[in-house]
Amino acid sequence: MLTLISNAKLNIGLRILGRRPEDGYHLIETIFQEIDLADEIQIEELKQRGLFHERFTLTCDDPNIPVDDSNLILKAIWAMIPYLPIDLGAKIHLTKRIPAGAGLGGGSSNAATILKWLNLKAKLSKNDLAEIAVKLGADVPFFLNGGTQYARGIGDELSPIDIPKDWCAVLVFPGLHISTSWAYEQLKISLTAKPKKAIIPSQLKNDFDWRIFENDFDLAIIPSYPEIGKIKEHFYKEGALYTGLSGSGSTVFGICESCKIAERMVSAFDNAVITYPI
């Protein structure tokens, strides 16, 4: 039995720069930061021929997570099938710790974790694997390498970047599921709007300051979900260096310079966790 760790991510700031006229996808800039909150994926490899669902089965400890072909784990396997041995099969069990629909990239991370495992057999190049990853989801390519990366485009143009990691983060998931498509609609960015200029790399050339970061979704979403604004206010009151949504939410995180501050912030919520950058 093989056990794989599938880590979550935070978006340290997220700016919507515009939209691609050819397909309407939104263009962004953000810093993806891998964190130690993680799902576990257990894999029992099998010698198994036959139809896809005879070769690969998926179970999950969370009954709310679909285990059919809509799950990104199975989508990732489908995408890799042409490159795999015809007698490779597996029983896969997902232990879910990253909340679904929380902006933490759990499904994308699961997909990337499976892609990396399968590529031990397929032996595709990094570029070929990345091409498969982005077709599964814009966040999936990040998780192929993880760490800290600056992202442009739809989130698939990635480059390593350095930011301080002497912090921890308090995550609060308020139990809301915010549709990504709905969140983008609130921004009301037309296809003909002139794209904004990317600024994060130039800002980081100066002394590091958490105040340079912002998430455009914060102001778009909080009017409809005021509880998110209240969490942010509490975090800042308790001494957070930065607080915002991860992606389009609904997880709210607060960056803390000490465990003491983090523990004080956590004590106010029933559904908060402390996590660390990787």
N, C-alpha and C positions, 0 to 999 in steps of 0.2 A: 504493500500500500504506500502510495506517494502522497505526501501532504504539501500543498503549495500555499504560500501566503499571498493574498491579493489585497494590496494596500489602497487606502483612499487618498484623495487629494484635496487641497484647498486652492481656491483662486485668490492669490494675493493681489487684489485690485482687478478690475475688469472694465475695459473701455470698449464701447461699440463704435467702430470707426466708420462704418457705412455698410453697404450691401453690394454683392456681386450682381451686376446687371444681367449676366447670362442665366443665373439660376435663382437669384433672390436670397442666397445664403448671406447671413450677416458676417461682416469682417470684424475681428476683435484684436485686442492686444491684452495680454494677461501674463501673470507669472503663475505657473502651476507648481505647487509644492506638495510632494509626496509626504504623507504622515503615517504614523504607526498604527492608526486604527485600521483594522484589516478583517476581511473575510478569510475563511479557510476553504480550500478546495481539495478534497480527498479523491484520489484516482486509483482505481484498481485496473491495471492494464489486462486486456484479454486477447487471446488469439481467437478472432471471431470473424467469419465471413458472413455475407448476407446483406440484407437491406440496411439502410442507415440506422433505423431505430432498433434493429436487432444487434447492431454492433455497438451503439452508443446510447446509454441511458443516463438520465439526470434526475437526482432527487435533491430536496432542500429541506432544512429543518424549519423554515418559515413557510407556512401554508399559503401566505399571500403572494409568494414569489412564483410566477409561472414556470413550469418545467417542460413546456412544450417548445415548439420551434421559434416562438417569440423571444425566448431567452437568449441573450447574447453569447452565452457559452456554447449552445448548440449552433447558433449562427456562425460562430468562429470555426467550429469543427466542419460545418458544411462548406465554408469557404476554403478550407485546407484539404478537403477530400481528394481533389485531383493530384495532390502531391504526396499522399500517404500510402503506406503499404496496404494492399487490399484485404489483409487479414488482421489489421489493427482494430481493436475495439476497446471499450472502457466503460466501467461503471463509475460515474462521477457523482459525488455528494458535496453540496454547497452548504457550509455553515455560515449563516448570514449575521454579520455584526455591523455592516455599513447600512444605515437606513436607506431604503429605496426612495427615489424621488427627492433626495435631500441636497442635491448639488455637489455631492462628494465623489461622484464618478464610480460608484460601486459596480454597476453593470459593465462599464467600459474597462475597469480594472480586471474584472473577471474574464472578459474577452481577451485582453492582452495576455493575461496569465496563461490561458489555454493556448493562445497562439505561440507563445514562447515554448511551452511544453511540446506542442506538436512539431515545432520547427527543429527540435532535436532529431526528429525522424525525417522531416522534409528537407532540411538544410537549405532553405531559401536564403538569398542575400538579404541584408538589412533593408535595402530599398524595396525589394519585392514584398517583404513582410509588412513594411510600412504602408505599401499600396493596398494590401488586403485590409490592414487595420483601419485606415481612414474610410473605407467603404462600409465598415461596421459602425462607425461613429466618430465624430470629430475629436473626441477626447482619447480614443483608443491608442493612437500613435504615441501620445505622451507616456502611457504606462509601459510601453515596450522598454523604456530606459529609466523612467521615473526620476527621482531626485528633484532638482530645481531647474526649471526650464522656462525661458521666455517664449511665448507663443504669439504668432501672428496668423493672418489668413483666417480660416474658419476654426483655428486652433491647432492646425496640422503643420504649420511652419515653425519648427522648434529649434532652439539653440540653448545650450547650457548657460546659466547665469548664476552669479554669486550674490547671495544676500545673507545677512547674519542669521545664524541658527541658534543663538543663545536665548531661546524663548520657548514657551509652550503655549498651547491654545486651548481655550475652553470652547467646546462645541455644544450648542443647544439646538436640538431638533424639535420644533414646536408642534410636530404632528400634522403639519400641513403638507399637502401635495400640490406644488405649484407647477402648472403646465409650462414647459419651456416655450412652446409656441405662443401661449397666452402672454407670457412675460415679454417676449419680443414684440408682440403687438402693442403693448403698452408704451413702448419706446417711440412708436410712430415714425420710423425712419423710412423715407420713400426711396425707391430705386434710383431716383434722379438726384438725390441729395449728394452734395460734394463730400467725399470721404474726409474725415478728420485725420490729422497728422498723428502718427505714433509718437509718444513722448517718454515712455517709461525708461528706455535705455539711456537717454540723455539725462533724465533726472537722477539716475543712479550713479552718474559720473561725479556728482557732488557727494558730500557727507550723507550717509544713509539716514533717512528720516521717514518714519512710518506715515507721516501726514501727507506724503505725496500720493498715497494710494486712494483710489475711490472705485466703487463698483456702480456703474450706471444703472444697474437693476435696483439698487436700494431705493432711489427716489421714485422709480416707476412702480415698484411693488408695494412699498409701505402704505400708501394711501388706501389700498384695498385690504392690507393685512397689518393693521396698526400694532398688533402684538409683537411683530418683528421690530418695529421702532422702539417699543418699550424695552425689549431685550437689549438692543444696542445702547439705549440710554443707561440702563443698569450697568452694563459692562464699562462704559466710560466713567460712570460715577465711582466704580470700584477700582479704577486705575488702569484700564486696558490701554495699550499703546495704539491699537487700531482695532476696529470692529466693523464687520460687514457681512453680507451674504457670501456664500461660496457659490460661484456661478450664478444661476438664476434662482437659487435657494431650494428649500426654505431653511437650511441650516444657517444659523447665525454663529459666527465665531469671534472670539476676542483674543488678541495677542497679549500675552502677559510676560513681563520680564522676570518674574519669580514664581516659584511654586506656591508661596504663601498667598500671593494675590490670586492665583488661579483657584486655590482651595476656597478662598473667600467667595469668589465669583460662583463656583460650583454649588456652594451651600444654599443658594437661593432658588435652585431649580431641581426638580425631580428627575429630569431627563438630560442632565448635562454630563459630559465626559471631558477628561483632560487628555490631550494628545500632544505628540512631539514631532518635529520635522525629521525627515530622514535625509 
